[in-house]
């Protein structure tokens, strides 16, 4: 009996926090999210660091897999965002039945989407890589990709299950699952890659095995322990196209956003291949892993804003929605200034992490130069991430998608081409294209979100 009371009290506290003061809720939710994402990037970075010792071709092979892997992660993030948004809106509106049904539909969609994309990627991976310009690295990229994409369901399920927990304010348990995954992956990488001599395949198997741990923990918490706000049983499930549509209205555009960014990654890789060969791709691959780590705080804050903004929108509390937008952006920019300065000052030291072997030492100056240029990119990213998150929170996924297309295609791809070819900057033109195009796109997104919420408040 006491155990049941404690469980109920914990759930009530989480729901009160999600629907309460938005600034506090965003801070409380964002911190575990940021820690979780740092752990994810840590084991992704570990892959790059250990694979870098195999030479630039092996590192470039990971670079060609990255856009495809981001599509997979995007599918999981999209479905997770759809689940978070709808469940949070149901919580804000006081509908537990709706939250339960949304959670059930999310898991069913996870199984269906995973099955389809696993088959597609395993059948057509070599051809896709050749179209992406993998060239001499296609063998290594295929070797790595077929193993990772064979376990595609692990990555999608982890994101969706975590999204369900985040919707009710439980961000600690997803963090614990990710921590177990990251630690195990970092430990297994050198063993599989070098000690057992499996090369890039070893990095892939380390990722798959460690990701299984997170899935096992999440299955236990959601389906076996049953101490969450949402519940899973046949009685809770009522098949509804409207529920599916509400999830997909966020999930599909969010997943397509990742596809758009992956397509941009392919475009940038092609420009880099033309202007600097596999070495330029390797520099970008290594440097971008560091950039992604610097972007984790604003992404974590934005993910928290989906929960808080969704609950506010469901309750029609547009003042809290406005606060969630402005506070998330300010907090993200403040942190970005600090991480950007650290990245700029210690760019040379960071570059040596990827160039510890004789085969890759020559890339150190280029990686350091890339990181110093990216300092300017960090400052505007929180604006775009926050705007997209708030639109997802409101169920306006297609608006978020439009903003991403404008940023990545109309701005970043255009300026990367302009600087690399028209202005003759070569490979470094891609870097400046990201800075200028990304900055303009993020500013447009934030202004759009601000105007949209002002109209909601005015018309309510």
Rosetta blueprint (number, residue, H / E / L):
1 X L
2 X H
3 X H
4 X H
5 X H
6 X H
7 X H
8 X H
9 X H
10 X H
11 X H
12 X H
13 X H
14 X H
15 X H
16 X H
17 X H
18 X H
19 X H
20 X L
21 X L
22 X H
23 X H
24 X H
25 X H
26 X H
27 X H
28 X H
29 X H
30 X H
31 X H
32 X H
33 X H
34 X H
35 X H
36 X H
37 X H
38 X H
39 X H
40 X H
41 X H
42 X H
43 X H
44 X H
45 X H
46 X H
47 X H
48 X H
49 X H
50 X H
51 X H
52 X H
53 X L
54 X L
55 X L
56 X H
57 X H
58 X H
59 X H
60 X H
61 X H
62 X H
63 X H
64 X H
65 X H
66 X H
67 X H
68 X H
69 X H
70 X H
71 X H
72 X H
73 X H
74 X H
75 X H
76 X H
77 X H
78 X H
79 X H
80 X H
81 X H
82 X H
83 X H
84 X H
85 X H
86 X H
87 X H
88 X H
89 X H
90 X H
91 X H
92 X H
93 X L
94 X L
95 X L
96 X H
97 X H
98 X H
99 X H
100 X H
101 X H
102 X H
103 X H
104 X H
105 X H
106 X H
107 X H
108 X H
109 X H
110 X H
111 X H
112 X H
113 X H
114 X H
115 X H
116 X H
117 X H
118 X H
119 X H
120 X H
121 X H
122 X H
123 X H
124 X H
125 X H
126 X H
127 X H
128 X H
129 X H
130 X H
131 X H
132 X L
133 X L
134 X L
135 X H
136 X H
137 X H
138 X H
139 X H
140 X H
141 X H
142 X H
143 X H
144 X H
145 X H
146 X H
147 X H
148 X H
149 X H
150 X H
151 X L
152 X H
153 X H
154 X H
155 X H
156 X H
157 X H
158 X H
159 X H
160 X H
161 X H
162 X H
163 X H
164 X H
165 X H
166 X H
167 X H
168 X L
169 X L
170 X L
171 X L
172 X H
173 X H
174 X H
175 X H
176 X H
177 X H
178 X H
179 X H
180 X H
181 X H
182 X H
183 X H
184 X H
185 X H
186 X H
187 X H
188 X H
189 X H
190 X H
191 X H
192 X H
193 X H
194 X H
195 X H
196 X L
197 X L
198 X L
199 X L
200 X H
201 X H
202 X H
203 X H
204 X H
205 X H
206 X H
207 X H
208 X H
209 X H
210 X H
211 X H
212 X H
213 X H
214 X H
215 X H
216 X H
217 X H
218 X H
219 X H
220 X H
221 X H
222 X H
223 X H
224 X H
225 X H
226 X L
227 X L
228 X L
229 X L
230 X L
231 X L
232 X L
233 X L
234 X H
235 X H
236 X H
237 X L
238 X L
239 X L
240 X L
241 X H
242 X H
243 X H
244 X H
245 X H
246 X H
247 X H
248 X H
249 X H
250 X H
251 X H
252 X H
253 X H
254 X H
255 X H
256 X H
257 X H
258 X H
259 X H
260 X H
261 X H
262 X H
263 X H
264 X H
265 X H
266 X H
267 X H
268 X H
269 X H
270 X H
271 X H
272 X H
273 X H
274 X H
275 X H
276 X H
277 X H
278 X H
279 X H
280 X H
281 X H
282 X H
283 X H
284 X H
285 X H
286 X H
287 X H
288 X H
289 X H
290 X H
291 X H
292 X H
293 X H
294 X H
295 X L
296 X H
297 X H
298 X H
299 X H
300 X H
301 X H
302 X H
303 X H
304 X H
305 X H
306 X H
307 X H
308 X H
309 X H
310 X H
311 X H
312 X H
313 X H
314 X H
315 X L
316 X L
317 X L
318 X H
319 X H
320 X H
321 X H
322 X H
323 X H
324 X H
325 X H
326 X H
327 X H
328 X H
329 X H
330 X H
331 X H
332 X H
333 X H
334 X H
335 X H
336 X H
337 X H
338 X H
339 X H
340 X H
341 X H
342 X H
343 X H
344 X H
345 X H
346 X L
347 X H
348 X H
349 X H
350 X H
351 X H
352 X H
353 X H
354 X L
355 X L
356 X L
357 X L
358 X L
359 X L
360 X L
361 X H
362 X H
363 X H
364 X H
365 X H
366 X H
367 X H
368 X H
369 X H
370 X H
371 X H
372 X H
373 X H
374 X L
375 X H
376 X H
377 X H
378 X H
379 X H
380 X H
381 X H
382 X H
383 X H
384 X H
385 X H
386 X H
387 X H
388 X H
389 X H
390 X H
391 X H
392 X H
393 X H
394 X L
395 X L
396 X L
397 X H
398 X H
399 X H
400 X H
401 X H
402 X H
403 X H
404 X H
405 X H
406 X H
407 X H
408 X H
409 X H
410 X H
411 X H
412 X H
413 X H
414 X H
415 X H
416 X H
417 X H
418 X H
419 X H
420 X H
421 X H
422 X H
423 X L
424 X L
425 X L
426 X L
427 X H
428 X H
429 X H
430 X H
431 X H
432 X H
433 X H
434 X H
435 X H
436 X H
437 X H
438 X H
439 X H
440 X H
441 X H
442 X H
443 X H
444 X H
445 X H
446 X H
447 X H
448 X H
449 X H
450 X H
451 X H
452 X H
453 X H
454 X H
455 X H
456 X H
457 X H
458 X H
459 X H
460 X L
